């Protein structure tokens, strides 16, 4: 269908704005950039977890039901961000629609997604008991009610990822009674972002743009948006916890996590036990023992051994950046191979 108003300047968004209002147009770029980065980073996490679970499901791996089967992804809330995330998961990953469920107050508005095989309903408790990864995309004002629904119903092994802004991870942990939570902390550091991020009007197309992927790279973000390095720490600790939940020996866990990145970077720098936990604890940890369970709340609010390691090791930072770009740029049909 042709947009007959496409070339008519009188129908453009900027028409009719006052001079003072025009000064605020940069906010559109900022909003588009935050939406893009939010979806891109969520996709990266899902792809990393799926890659790790594939290895854990191999015949030689000793796993339990936590790591068996395909990744079950739940989305709580289907507003603007929830829809963007759902579309991204469907178009940019090989997660089957039957392994994605949505809880929304208005499931009747999700007919287009139901046709693809995604199940939509309004039952937060049901979603909490089913999901391996649960994305919180509700409004902050809904969190007390959502917290009541999810409290004591989330499996310890369910990773909650909050897309909800303005609510710190410590508050989320309190509301949910859960500490396996990732909450990205973005900051806008000034500058004109419109030229870069306003090209994100079609998010699916934007997520295939190498320049935008480069700009959203977690440890080297550009476009006047930054992401706390604690987010990268939380992602790596979440991989470690998945190995722990599968009762994987610490030596094997390190091997698998390093394996997620080694094909993308030729340098020999490796994550070891001291990278994740204190030297004293690492020295007493036997190779056949699993790592302790790590609180992601602490990982995002405190200075951890991993944060110190990443901050001082440029090679590992580059390795993670290369893996991020490679995973996002990998076509869906080839997603099974890192």
C-alpha positions as CSV (number, residue, x, y, z in Angstrom):
1,X,0.0,0.0,0.0
2,X,1.3,3.4,-1.0
3,X,1.5,6.2,1.6
4,X,-0.1,9.1,-0.3
5,X,0.9,11.6,2.4
6,X,4.6,10.5,2.4
7,X,5.9,13.5,0.5
8,X,3.5,16.1,1.9
9,X,5.4,18.2,4.4
10,X,2.2,19.6,5.9
11,X,1.5,16.1,7.2
12,X,4.9,15.7,8.9
13,X,5.3,15.3,12.6
14,X,7.2,18.6,12.9
15,X,4.4,20.7,11.2
16,X,2.8,23.1,13.7
17,X,5.3,22.8,16.4
18,X,6.3,25.9,18.2
19,X,9.9,27.0,18.4
20,X,10.2,25.8,22.0
21,X,8.6,22.5,21.1
22,X,11.1,22.0,18.2
23,X,13.9,22.1,20.8
24,X,12.5,18.9,22.3
25,X,12.6,16.9,19.1
26,X,15.8,15.3,20.3
27,X,13.7,13.3,22.8
28,X,12.3,11.3,19.9
29,X,15.8,10.1,19.1
30,X,16.5,9.4,22.7
31,X,13.3,7.3,23.1
32,X,14.0,5.4,19.8
33,X,17.6,4.7,21.0
34,X,16.5,3.4,24.4
35,X,13.9,1.1,22.7
36,X,16.4,-0.2,20.3
37,X,19.1,-0.9,22.9
38,X,16.5,-2.4,25.3
39,X,15.4,-5.0,22.6
40,X,19.0,-5.6,21.3
41,X,20.3,-6.3,24.8
42,X,17.4,-8.6,25.6
43,X,18.0,-10.5,22.4
44,X,21.6,-10.9,23.1
45,X,20.9,-12.4,26.5
46,X,18.4,-14.8,25.0
47,X,20.8,-16.0,22.4
48,X,23.6,-16.5,24.9
49,X,21.3,-18.5,27.2
50,X,20.1,-20.6,24.3
51,X,23.6,-21.3,23.2
52,X,24.6,-22.4,26.7
53,X,21.6,-24.6,27.1
54,X,22.3,-26.4,23.8
55,X,25.7,-27.4,25.2
56,X,24.1,-28.4,28.5
57,X,21.7,-30.6,26.6
58,X,24.5,-32.5,24.9
59,X,24.6,-36.3,25.6
60,X,27.8,-36.0,27.6
61,X,26.5,-33.2,29.9
62,X,25.1,-34.0,33.3
63,X,21.9,-31.8,33.5
64,X,18.6,-31.7,35.2
65,X,15.2,-30.4,34.0
66,X,16.3,-26.8,34.5
67,X,18.5,-26.9,31.4
68,X,16.5,-29.5,29.4
69,X,14.2,-28.7,26.6
70,X,13.9,-25.4,24.7
71,X,14.0,-22.0,26.3
72,X,10.6,-20.9,27.5
73,X,10.3,-17.1,27.3
74,X,7.5,-15.2,29.0
75,X,6.5,-11.6,28.5
76,X,4.5,-9.8,31.1
77,X,2.8,-6.8,29.6
78,X,2.1,-6.1,25.9
79,X,2.3,-2.3,25.7
80,X,4.7,-0.6,23.2
81,X,7.9,-2.2,24.6
82,X,6.3,-5.6,25.1
83,X,5.2,-5.7,21.5
84,X,8.5,-4.5,20.2
85,X,10.3,-7.2,22.2
86,X,7.9,-9.9,21.1
87,X,8.3,-9.0,17.5
88,X,12.1,-9.0,17.9
89,X,12.1,-12.4,19.5
90,X,9.9,-13.8,16.7
91,X,11.9,-12.3,13.8
92,X,15.4,-12.2,15.1
93,X,15.8,-15.5,17.0
94,X,14.9,-19.1,16.4
95,X,12.8,-19.4,19.5
96,X,9.7,-21.2,18.5
97,X,6.4,-19.2,18.9
98,X,5.1,-22.1,20.9
99,X,7.8,-21.4,23.5
100,X,6.8,-17.8,24.0
101,X,3.8,-16.9,26.2
102,X,2.4,-13.5,27.0
103,X,0.3,-12.3,30.0
104,X,-1.5,-9.1,29.3
105,X,-4.6,-7.4,30.7
106,X,-6.1,-7.3,27.1
107,X,-5.2,-10.6,25.4
108,X,-7.9,-10.0,22.8
109,X,-5.6,-7.3,21.3
110,X,-2.9,-9.8,20.6
111,X,-4.7,-11.7,17.8
112,X,-1.8,-11.1,15.3
113,X,0.6,-12.8,17.6
114,X,-1.7,-15.7,18.5
115,X,-1.9,-16.5,14.7
116,X,1.9,-17.1,14.8
117,X,1.6,-19.6,17.6
118,X,2.3,-17.4,20.6
119,X,-0.1,-18.1,23.5
120,X,-1.6,-14.9,25.0
121,X,-3.7,-14.8,28.2
122,X,-4.1,-12.8,31.4
123,X,-2.6,-14.9,34.2
124,X,0.7,-13.6,35.7
125,X,0.9,-16.5,38.1
126,X,0.7,-19.1,35.3
127,X,3.4,-17.3,33.4
128,X,5.7,-17.1,36.4
129,X,5.5,-20.9,37.0
130,X,6.2,-21.7,33.3
131,X,8.9,-19.3,32.1
132,X,12.7,-19.9,32.1
133,X,13.2,-16.2,31.2
134,X,10.5,-13.7,32.2
135,X,10.5,-10.2,30.7
136,X,8.8,-7.6,32.8
137,X,7.3,-5.0,30.4
138,X,4.6,-3.6,32.6
139,X,4.2,0.0,33.8
140,X,5.9,0.9,37.1
141,X,2.5,1.7,38.6
142,X,1.5,-1.9,38.0
143,X,4.5,-3.5,39.8
144,X,2.9,-3.8,43.3
145,X,0.1,-5.9,41.8
146,X,2.5,-7.8,39.6
147,X,4.8,-8.4,42.5
148,X,1.9,-9.8,44.5
149,X,1.1,-12.2,41.6
150,X,4.7,-13.4,41.1
151,X,5.9,-13.5,44.8
152,X,6.7,-17.1,45.9
153,X,5.7,-18.4,42.4
154,X,8.9,-17.8,40.5
155,X,11.2,-20.8,40.3
156,X,14.7,-20.0,41.7
157,X,16.0,-20.7,38.3
158,X,13.7,-18.3,36.4
159,X,15.6,-15.3,35.2
160,X,13.6,-12.1,35.4
161,X,14.6,-9.3,33.1
162,X,13.0,-6.0,33.8
163,X,12.3,-3.7,30.9
164,X,10.4,-1.5,33.3
165,X,12.2,1.8,33.8
166,X,12.7,3.9,36.9
167,X,12.4,0.9,39.3
168,X,15.8,-0.2,40.7
169,X,16.8,-3.9,40.9
170,X,16.8,-3.8,44.8
171,X,13.1,-2.7,44.8
172,X,12.2,-5.4,42.2
173,X,13.9,-8.0,44.3
174,X,11.8,-6.9,47.3
175,X,8.6,-6.9,45.4
176,X,9.2,-10.3,43.7
177,X,10.9,-12.1,46.6
178,X,13.5,-13.1,44.0
179,X,17.2,-12.3,43.4
180,X,17.7,-13.8,39.9
181,X,16.9,-10.5,38.2
182,X,18.6,-8.3,35.6
183,X,17.7,-4.7,35.3
184,X,19.7,-2.7,32.7
185,X,20.6,0.8,33.9
186,X,20.8,3.2,30.9
187,X,21.9,6.8,31.1
188,X,21.7,9.6,28.5
189,X,24.9,11.5,28.5
190,X,24.0,14.4,26.3
191,X,24.5,15.1,22.6
192,X,22.2,14.9,19.6
193,X,21.1,11.3,19.1
194,X,18.4,12.0,16.4
195,X,20.6,11.3,13.4
196,X,21.6,7.9,14.7
197,X,18.5,6.5,16.5
198,X,15.7,8.0,14.5
199,X,16.4,5.5,11.8
200,X,14.9,2.9,14.3
201,X,11.3,3.5,13.2
202,X,11.2,-0.1,12.0
203,X,12.8,-2.0,14.8
204,X,13.1,-5.3,12.9
205,X,15.1,-3.5,10.1
206,X,17.1,-1.5,12.6
207,X,18.2,-4.7,14.4
208,X,19.9,-5.8,11.2
209,X,21.8,-2.6,10.8
210,X,25.5,-3.1,11.7
211,X,26.0,0.5,12.5
212,X,23.2,0.5,15.1
213,X,24.4,-2.8,16.5
214,X,27.8,-1.3,16.9
215,X,26.4,1.8,18.6
216,X,24.5,-0.4,21.1
217,X,27.5,-2.6,22.0
218,X,27.2,-2.8,25.8
219,X,30.8,-1.9,26.9
220,X,31.4,0.7,24.1
221,X,28.0,2.3,23.5
222,X,27.7,5.5,21.5
223,X,24.9,7.7,20.4
224,X,24.8,9.5,23.8
225,X,23.4,6.4,25.6
226,X,25.4,4.4,28.1
227,X,24.8,1.1,29.9
228,X,26.3,0.3,33.3
229,X,29.0,-2.3,33.0
230,X,27.3,-4.1,35.9
231,X,24.8,-5.3,33.3
232,X,27.5,-7.3,31.5
233,X,28.5,-8.7,34.9
234,X,24.9,-9.7,35.6
235,X,24.6,-11.4,32.2
236,X,27.8,-13.4,32.8
237,X,26.8,-14.3,36.4
238,X,23.4,-15.5,35.1
239,X,25.2,-17.9,32.8
240,X,27.2,-19.1,35.8
241,X,24.0,-19.6,37.8
242,X,22.5,-21.7,34.9
243,X,25.5,-24.0,35.1
244,X,25.2,-24.1,38.9
245,X,21.5,-25.0,38.6
246,X,22.5,-27.9,36.3
247,X,25.0,-29.1,39.0
248,X,27.8,-28.6,36.6
249,X,31.3,-28.7,38.1
250,X,33.0,-25.3,38.2
251,X,35.8,-26.4,35.8
252,X,33.2,-27.4,33.2
253,X,31.1,-24.3,33.8
254,X,34.2,-22.1,33.1
255,X,35.0,-24.1,30.0
256,X,31.4,-23.8,28.6
257,X,31.2,-20.0,29.3
258,X,34.6,-19.4,27.8
259,X,33.5,-21.5,24.8
260,X,30.7,-19.1,24.1
261,X,33.2,-16.4,23.3
262,X,36.4,-18.1,22.2
263,X,35.3,-18.6,18.6
264,X,34.8,-14.9,18.2
265,X,38.1,-13.7,19.6
266,X,41.6,-15.1,18.9
267,X,43.2,-13.9,22.1
268,X,43.9,-16.4,24.9
269,X,42.5,-14.4,27.8
270,X,40.1,-16.7,29.8
271,X,37.6,-16.2,32.5
272,X,38.6,-18.2,35.6
273,X,37.3,-18.8,39.0
274,X,39.0,-15.7,40.4
275,X,37.2,-13.7,37.7
276,X,33.8,-14.5,39.3
277,X,34.4,-15.0,43.0
278,X,36.9,-13.9,45.6
279,X,40.4,-15.3,45.5
280,X,39.9,-16.9,49.0
281,X,36.7,-18.7,47.9
282,X,38.2,-19.6,44.5
283,X,41.3,-21.2,46.1
284,X,39.0,-23.5,48.2
285,X,36.7,-24.4,45.3
286,X,37.4,-27.8,43.9
287,X,37.1,-28.3,40.1
288,X,34.4,-30.9,40.6
289,X,32.3,-28.6,42.8
290,X,29.7,-26.2,41.3
291,X,30.1,-22.5,41.7
292,X,27.9,-21.0,44.5
293,X,24.7,-19.4,43.5
294,X,25.3,-15.7,42.8
295,X,22.8,-13.0,43.7
296,X,22.3,-10.8,40.6
297,X,21.0,-8.1,42.9
298,X,24.4,-7.9,44.5
299,X,26.1,-8.3,41.1
300,X,24.4,-5.1,39.9
301,X,24.7,-3.0,43.1
302,X,28.2,-3.9,44.4
303,X,31.7,-4.0,43.2
304,X,32.3,-7.7,42.3
305,X,35.4,-9.5,41.3
306,X,34.0,-9.8,37.8
307,X,33.4,-6.0,37.6
308,X,37.0,-5.4,38.6
309,X,38.3,-8.0,36.2
310,X,36.3,-6.6,33.2
311,X,37.2,-3.0,34.0
312,X,40.9,-3.8,33.9
313,X,41.0,-6.2,31.0
314,X,40.6,-4.5,27.6
315,X,41.0,-7.8,25.7
316,X,38.0,-9.4,27.4
317,X,36.0,-6.3,26.8
318,X,36.8,-6.5,23.1
319,X,36.0,-10.2,23.1
320,X,32.5,-9.6,24.6
321,X,31.9,-6.8,22.1
322,X,32.8,-9.0,19.2
323,X,30.6,-11.8,20.4
324,X,27.7,-9.3,20.9
325,X,27.9,-8.0,17.3
326,X,28.3,-11.5,15.9
327,X,25.3,-13.0,17.8
328,X,23.0,-10.1,16.8
329,X,24.2,-10.2,13.2
330,X,23.8,-14.0,12.8
331,X,20.8,-14.8,10.6
332,X,18.0,-16.7,12.4
333,X,18.4,-19.8,10.2
334,X,22.0,-20.1,11.4
335,X,21.4,-19.2,15.1
336,X,22.2,-22.8,16.2
337,X,25.9,-22.1,15.6
338,X,27.6,-19.4,17.7
